Amino acid sequence: MKRYTHQIAAVLLFTFFSTLFIPVAPAQAAQVTSPTTSTQSSSGGSSGFINILLALLLGKFLGTSNSSNTSTDTISSVLGAAAGSKTTGTANTKGADIVKNAQKYMGVPYVWGGTVPTGWDCSGYTQYVMKESGITIPRTAAEQFAKGVAVNKNDLQVGDMVFFTTYKPGASHVGFYLGDNKFIHASSAAKEVTINSLTETYYAERYIGARRY
């Protein structure tokens, strides 16, 4: 009898302290064992009581483990989704930034050879805007066309540079694609930074390609 009394006291003491630190999982504890029947002997009853206490402790540990795994899986899932989103959106974010800077200068006068916001030509304008967006490109339209990544007309994205052949063979005019067949550029005809469409006859006939930086 003394042996069972000591066991019960030890289990009760352990249960008291573990309760302070380990979340309870009663449902799982209940599934581990069941109460002993009234037909058992007193010694059997003591053993059954000890088994119930041990089951409760086991339930606590199982509950803590499952909860921890669930939390870890959830956190990993969220972090993975955030990383994927960031990667996918990088190109669109860069293009949107370029266009935002480009549109700030609507109406700035066209000046042959100009490279500053008081007046510029088409490639001076594109070079300045790209520099504001953290991208270094060459000075002239022909040089800008020779660099970057070639883009098919059907795959144009906001911020891509579109090129035309105008007063001489090769790339001699440039602007930024805005989407919906529109582009913004420093136009010698309009004498300012303006917006036109790639579907307009003049530009449709002179379009020679696009580049992405």
Residue, then its C-alpha position, 0 to 999 in steps of 0.5 A: m500500500k505504501r508503494y502505491t501511495h508513494q507512486i500517487a504522490a510522485v505523479l500528483l507532484f509531477t502533474f502539478f508542475s507540468t500543468l504550469f508549463i504544458p497546455v492541456a489536451p483532454a480529448q487526447a488524454a481521454q482516448v489513451t485510457s478509460p476509467t477502471t470499473s467498480t469491480q476491480s480490487s483496491s490495488g487495481g483501482s490504485s493502478g487505474f488511477i495512476n494510469i489516468l494521471l499518466a494518460l493526462l500527462l501523455g495527452k499534454f505532451l501530445g497536444t503540445s507536439n501537435s500544436s507546435n508542428t501545426s504552428t511551424d507548418t503555418i509559418s513556413s507556408v506564409l513565409g514561402a508565399a511571401a517570398g514567391s510573391k516578391t519574386t513574381g512581382t519584381a519585374n512589374t514593380k520596376g516597370a511601374d517605377i519607370v513609368k511613374n518617373a516618366q510621367k512626371y515630365m509630361g509637357v517638358p519641352y523637346v530640345w535637340g541634344g537636351t539631357v535635363p528636365t528643362g529640355w531634352d530630346c527623346s534619348g536624353y529623356t529616356q536616359y534621365v528617367m532610367k537613371e532616376s529609376g536606378i538604371t544606367i543606359p547609354r546616351t543615344a537611341a541607337e546605343q540604347f537599342a543595342k543594349g538591354v534584352a530584346v522583347n517581342k511586340n506581343d510580350l511588351q510590359v509597362g516600362d519597356m523601351v520602344f524604338f522607331t526608325t525616323y529621320k535616319p536608318g536604325a533606331s533614331h527615336v525611343g519612348f517608354y511603353l505604358g500599356d494598352n499600345k500607348f507610349i510616352h516620349a519626348s516628341s519633336a513633332a509635338k515639341e514636348v513630352t507626350i503620349n502616342s499610340l503604337t497603332e498610329t500609322y506613323y509609329a506603326e510603320r516605323y516601329i523596329g523593336a523593344r528592349r527591357y533593362 
